[in-house]
Amino acid sequence: MLDKEGVTEAVTLDLLKRGYSILNKPKGRRKGADIIARDPDSKVRMFISAAGRVRPKEGTERPQVIRTESQVLACMSRSVYTALRMHDEDQFSPGDQIALAFPDVSECQKYLAVEKPVLDSLGVKIFVVKDNKEVMTY
């Protein structure tokens, strides 16, 4: 499973290939969007919250691997919650778009299958990143 940084990097490169400009890609842990990009045609800003395996904390050697379904659900829930909070924390404006990015693992796919209709109705775009860093729009 890709870590959050790997998911963020893959989505950033995919957006750049499609002509998007990257307005902001903060480093390190912070609240709010992991990527803010602008569509080359519509000029709409996209605020993207990414999820993935957590990198090791300072002073530890091993990454925190997501092992159980409840950990995957918690990881995905945090990403959805972050997306909902973007309105307050990232200068989100009417007309801007929210997107979520997840690694392509069966546990994430299971929850996305259930959540997708609701996310679609809210206009939330979903990116799924394979281990080879290929990005698919879900």
C-alpha positions in Angstrom: 0.0 0.0 0.0 1.3 3.4 -0.9 1.9 5.9 1.9 0.1 9.3 1.8 3.2 11.0 0.3 3.2 8.5 -2.5 -0.5 9.0 -3.2 0.0 12.8 -3.1 3.0 12.7 -5.5 1.3 10.4 -8.0 -1.9 12.6 -8.1 0.3 15.7 -8.5 2.2 14.3 -11.4 -1.0 13.1 -13.1 -2.6 16.5 -12.7 0.5 18.2 -14.2 0.4 15.8 -17.2 -3.2 16.8 -17.8 -2.3 20.5 -17.8 -3.4 21.5 -14.3 -1.3 24.0 -12.4 -0.4 23.1 -8.8 -1.2 26.1 -6.6 -0.1 24.6 -3.3 1.3 21.3 -2.1 2.2 21.7 1.6 4.9 19.6 3.1 4.6 17.6 6.3 1.5 17.0 8.5 -1.1 19.8 8.4 -4.8 20.3 8.3 -6.6 21.0 5.1 -5.8 20.1 1.5 -2.8 18.1 0.5 -2.9 19.5 -3.0 -4.6 22.6 -4.5 -4.7 22.6 -8.3 -6.3 24.7 -11.0 -8.1 23.2 -14.0 -6.5 24.6 -17.2 -9.8 25.0 -19.0 -12.4 26.0 -16.4 -9.9 27.6 -14.0 -11.8 25.9 -11.2 -9.6 25.1 -8.2 -9.5 21.5 -6.9 -8.8 20.9 -3.2 -7.5 17.3 -2.8 -7.3 15.4 0.5 -5.1 12.2 0.2 -4.9 9.1 2.4 -2.5 6.2 2.6 -0.2 4.3 4.9 1.3 6.6 7.5 5.0 7.4 7.3 7.1 6.6 10.4 7.1 9.2 13.2 10.3 11.0 14.0 12.6 8.6 15.9 11.0 5.4 14.7 12.2 3.1 12.0 9.1 1.3 10.8 6.1 2.9 9.0 2.7 2.6 10.6 1.1 0.0 8.4 -2.6 -0.1 8.0 -3.4 -3.7 8.9 -7.1 -4.0 9.7 -10.3 -2.9 8.1 -11.1 -0.6 11.0 -7.7 1.2 10.4 -8.6 1.6 6.7 -12.0 2.9 7.6 -10.4 5.4 10.1 -7.9 6.5 7.4 -10.6 7.0 4.8 -12.9 8.7 7.3 -10.2 11.2 8.3 -9.7 12.0 4.6 -13.5 12.6 4.1 -13.6 14.7 7.3 -10.6 16.8 6.1 -12.4 17.4 2.8 -15.5 18.6 4.6 -13.4 21.0 6.7 -11.6 22.5 3.7 -14.4 25.1 3.4 -13.0 26.7 6.6 -9.3 26.1 6.4 -8.1 26.6 2.8 -9.9 29.7 1.5 -12.4 27.5 -0.4 -14.7 29.5 -2.6 -18.0 28.7 -4.2 -17.4 26.8 -7.4 -14.2 25.1 -6.2 -14.1 21.3 -6.3 -13.2 18.8 -3.6 -11.4 15.6 -4.4 -10.2 12.6 -2.4 -7.2 10.4 -3.3 -6.7 6.8 -2.0 -4.4 4.0 -2.6 -5.8 1.1 -4.7 -6.3 -1.6 -2.1 -9.3 -3.9 -1.7 -10.2 -2.5 1.7 -10.4 1.0 0.3 -12.4 -0.2 -2.8 -14.9 -1.9 -0.4 -15.7 1.4 1.3 -15.6 3.5 -1.8 -18.2 1.2 -3.4 -20.6 2.1 -0.6 -19.7 5.8 -0.4 -19.4 6.6 -4.1 -23.0 7.5 -4.8 -23.1 9.9 -1.9 -19.8 11.5 -2.9 -20.9 11.8 -6.5 -24.1 13.6 -5.4 -21.9 16.0 -3.5 -19.7 16.6 -6.5 -16.6 15.1 -4.8 -14.1 13.6 -7.3 -12.2 10.5 -6.3 -8.7 9.5 -7.4 -7.4 5.9 -6.8 -3.6 5.3 -7.1 -2.2 1.9 -8.0 1.1 0.7 -6.5 2.8 1.5 -9.8 1.5 5.1 -9.2 -1.0 5.0 -12.1 -3.9 7.3 -11.2 -7.5 6.4 -12.1 -10.5 8.6 -11.6 -13.1 6.5 -9.8 
